[in-house]
Amino acid sequence: MDDLDENDENAVVQQRPFGAIAMGGALARPSWLSSPTLGRANRFLSTAAVSLMNPRRPLASLEKVKVRTLSVEQRTEEDIEGSHGSDGLLLGCPADEPEQPITEKSLLEIVDGIVMMYNLSVHQQLGKMVGVSDDVNEYAIALKDTEEKIAKCPKRRKDILEELIKSQKVFSEKLNHLSRRLAWINATIYSREKMLDIYWLLRVCIRTIEHGDRTESLFAFTPEFYLNVAMNSYSALKNYFSPVNSMEELPGYEETLTRLAAILAKHFADPRIVGTDIKDSLMQALASYVCYPHSLRAVERIPEEQRVAMMKNLLAPYEQRPWAQTNWILVRLWRGCGFGYRYTRLPHLLKTKPEDANLPSLQKPCPSTLLQRHMAELLQKDREMAASFLNSVLNQLNWAFSEFIGMIQEIQQAAERPERNFVDSRQLKVCATCFDLSVSLLRVLEMTVTLVPEIFLDWTRPSAELLLRRLAQLLNQVLNRVTAERNLFDRVVSLRLPGLESVDHYPILVAVTGILVRILVDSDSRGVERATAVLLADPCFQLRSIQYLLGETEISAHTATPPTTDRKHFSLQAYTDYISMEELAKVERLLTLLTEELKQVAATALPTSEEDLCPICYAHPISAVFRPCSHKSCKACINQHLMNNKDCFFCKATITGVDDYSKPGSS
């Protein structure tokens, strides 16, 4: 401890309270408390330490602290900024107050104060300093742009040249000023010493949370700001100090990452944590954690029992809980394995202004086959959980895509009005969010059907046929909405409105294609037969939607001339940088299979009278009869109905069973 007399140091080590050791070892005063930018926080801690050192109960084993006491009038700027080194801790107390011993309780309260102060002010101050680096980049770009304009400016336009030279001078002076400031910040604020201080604080919080977790029910009383500081200090180490200082060079770096990963994996769904804000923060921290290769590997290093428990919590039904971040985590574990899902930025955005490369969404794909295996094992073993999870995903997909279609209808109507209209930016943002959610939900379905295809194709499972029919219905709905010629989706995409940059054909169509390829091409013969029959039986199926994927378009029978060729049609074949030749070959096999099967169905189909159709959907023949009331419908309707309701559609009698129904032969 820096503030102890050298003669007493050995004695103090022997008398150090156990609580101080549990909280991270020797409580050396962090040097960031002396930063000129944090003078106010330093004065706050100095004043608070006075009250903490006044004993409130009989003293236990003592530690001596050398204290310098100055009245307010005697303080100098050096005193306030703490530049006296080891001269002792500056306390704003009267000069005649005697030295007070410090107790174990007081040490823990001081640590609480340090952690709380970082949570309240220090982290925000560290984040503000990053803005200087952003300003330097902006002025550097502006200066370069101005110099290029000066080089291109005609000599006869002296007036323009003078203005450009003035701008160049302003940008240059501002850039020099900000560069000097940035150099000072890197040397003082984002220094190696400060980085070690933040790292010490991170380890203190981790050890405190781990200790609190072992107390079982008492963990509910752990201050939430310890969890906040653990997440924020890690974020600061990762984002603020590089590239001058790298977190990977810190001692015990990998072990610390693994311990923090274990905390996030266990506590994001911990019932002992009741605060909504802290739960959301833990979920967001875990979502960010799995985006980066080094932190994802830390998640894979935690004990297997904790990994399996984490995946089980992620696979809980989406209803009645925040599910968007959960879905995002699953998508990140899959990204890099899906059909055409190896991009960092969407192909149509490559020519636009690049976003911040440090954003989690722009990290290179780093899938986790280990966590995928845990997910597959859980869904295979627990059939009830698998059915609940997939039903919730399908429900959310139906909601998200329906909301998206409704919003783009409103946007299109506003764009077609003769008077000048402005679409609310918030509406555009919500519209883009619904589209992104639809794509991510489709990717989770692709992940599930790839890892555990029997959930949909093994009809010995009670819910498999129903899940497959619901999946086919939603896929056909998405394809029909997106691939129709000159449809609503096309018109809104062509507007290229600010805020809807992510809305495009590629992300949603490749996600749907990945699911279709998996169940219709990569499955065994029995699975392909079942999936094909269900897909073609859906009344919304259109072969034209599959042809659209390869750039093929049908010429309407009512149109005398073919469609104009000035409009560029979508085709997966145009994205060979993102889709392999093997994947394209599978899409061609998919189209061939469906074309042949559709011809056979058309040749063998018998006309169905209206009285033989299901009275609920009027799309499928009657195939099920209910007990005990003997009313009838198709299997798809009754199976979906029984998921939420046990009463008959017609007479409201309680259904005790469902039997297969076949129309009796005519006598």
HUVEN-V679940 format. One line per field, one symbol per residue. burial: I if it has 9 or more other C-alpha atoms within 8 Angstrom, else O. A space follows every 10 residues. Layout:
# HUVEN-V679940
burial->???
This chain:
# HUVEN-V679940
burial->OOIIOOOIIO OIOOIIOOOI IIIIOOOOOO IIIIIOOIIO IIIOIIIOII OIIIIOOOOO OIIIIIIIII IOOOIOOOII IIOOOOOIII IIIOOOOOOO IIIIOIIIII OOIIIIIIIO IIIOOIIOII OIIOIIOOII OIIOOIIOII OOIOOOOOOO IOOIIOIIOO IIOIIOOIIO IIOIIIOIII IOOIIIIIII IIIIIIIIII OIIOOOOIIO OIOOIIIIII IIIIIIIIOI IIOOIIIOOO OOIOOIIIII IIIIIIIIOO OOIOOOOIII IIIIIIIIII IIOOIIOIII OIOOOIIIII IIOIOIIIOO OOOOIIIIII IIIIIIOIII IIIIOIOOII OOOOOOOOOO OIIOIIIIOO IIIIIIOIII OOIOIIIIII IIIIOIIIOI IOIIOOIIIO IIOIOOOOOO OOOOOOIIIO IIOIIIIIII IIIIIIIIII IIIOIIIIIO OOOIIIIIII IIIIIIIIII IIIOOOIIII IIIOOOOOII IIIIOOIIII IIIIIIIIII IOIOOOIIOI IIOIIIOIOO IOOOIIIIII IOOOOOOOOO OOOOOOOOOI IIIOOIOIII OOIIOIIIII IOOIIOIIOO OOOOOOOOOO OOIIOOOOOI IIIIIIIOOO IIIIIOIIII IIOOOIIIOO OOOOIOOIOO OOOOOOO
